Amino acid sequence: MEKDKDIMERDKDIVRSDEEIKQTIVKELTADKRIDPAKVEIEVNNGKVTLRGDVPDATAQSSANWIATAVPGVTDVINQFSVREPATLTMAGDKKKRDRSH
């Protein structure tokens, strides 16, 4: 972990074009099996990344945010994902069952 932190510190001052940053993020998101890059919109403006779209859960959202943050040249990440958590659907179904039993 310390080595990763050192690499990130060293790489944070690298200047890259917005297109290079976007392509690197797409490549890294594609490697993460929790995220469908086809459902993610990535906007980069002067190193500031905005992520939009749908992710299945908070873990995928956090992972996408971390991936974007770790890309050299990124200065900020704005996470505007919609999170679809299957657990919420189950909880709603359980509540309906409890309501009917009273």
C-alpha positions in Angstrom: 0.0 0.0 0.0 2.8 2.4 0.8 4.3 1.8 -2.6 1.0 2.6 -4.3 0.8 5.8 -2.3 4.3 6.8 -3.3 3.5 6.2 -7.0 0.3 8.2 -6.8 2.1 11.1 -5.1 4.8 11.1 -7.8 2.3 10.8 -10.7 -0.1 13.5 -9.5 2.0 16.2 -11.1 1.9 14.6 -14.6 0.2 16.7 -17.2 -2.0 14.7 -19.6 -4.6 15.7 -22.1 -8.2 15.3 -21.1 -8.6 12.7 -23.8 -5.7 10.7 -22.5 -7.2 10.8 -19.0 -10.6 9.7 -20.3 -9.2 6.8 -22.3 -7.2 5.6 -19.2 -10.3 5.7 -17.0 -12.3 3.8 -19.6 -9.6 1.2 -19.8 -9.4 0.8 -16.0 -13.2 0.7 -15.6 -13.4 -2.0 -18.3 -11.0 -4.1 -16.3 -13.2 -3.8 -13.2 -15.9 -6.5 -13.6 -18.3 -4.7 -11.2 -18.7 -1.8 -13.6 -20.3 -1.7 -17.1 -18.4 1.1 -18.9 -21.2 1.3 -21.5 -23.4 2.7 -18.7 -20.8 5.3 -17.6 -20.4 8.7 -19.0 -17.0 10.3 -18.4 -16.4 14.0 -18.9 -12.9 15.5 -18.4 -12.3 19.2 -18.3 -8.7 20.4 -17.4 -8.1 17.2 -15.4 -11.4 17.5 -13.5 -13.4 14.3 -14.0 -17.2 13.9 -13.8 -18.6 10.4 -13.7 -22.3 9.8 -14.5 -24.4 6.8 -15.2 -25.7 3.7 -13.4 -23.7 1.4 -11.2 -25.1 -1.7 -9.4 -24.1 -0.8 -5.9 -22.1 1.5 -3.6 -19.0 -0.8 -3.9 -18.9 -0.3 -7.7 -19.5 3.5 -7.2 -16.5 3.6 -4.7 -14.3 1.6 -7.0 -15.1 3.8 -10.0 -14.3 6.9 -8.0 -11.0 5.4 -6.7 -10.0 4.3 -10.3 -10.6 7.8 -11.6 -8.8 9.5 -8.7 -5.7 7.2 -9.2 -5.2 8.2 -12.9 -2.2 10.5 -13.4 -3.3 14.0 -14.4 -6.7 13.9 -12.6 -7.1 16.9 -10.3 -10.6 16.3 -9.0 -13.4 13.7 -9.4 -17.1 14.5 -9.2 -19.2 11.4 -8.7 -22.8 11.7 -10.0 -23.6 8.0 -10.3 -27.0 6.6 -9.7 -26.7 3.5 -7.5 -29.1 0.6 -7.9 -28.7 -1.5 -4.7 -30.6 -4.9 -5.0 -30.7 -5.1 -1.2 -33.1 -2.2 -1.1 -35.6 -4.1 -3.3 -35.4 -7.1 -0.9 -36.0 -4.9 2.1 -39.1 -3.4 0.5 -40.4 -6.9 -0.3 -39.8 -7.9 3.4 -41.7 -4.8 4.6 -44.7 -5.7 2.4 -44.8 -9.2 3.9 -44.7 -7.8 7.4 -47.5 -5.3 6.6 -49.7 -8.1 5.3 -49.2 -10.2 8.4 -50.8 -7.6 10.7 
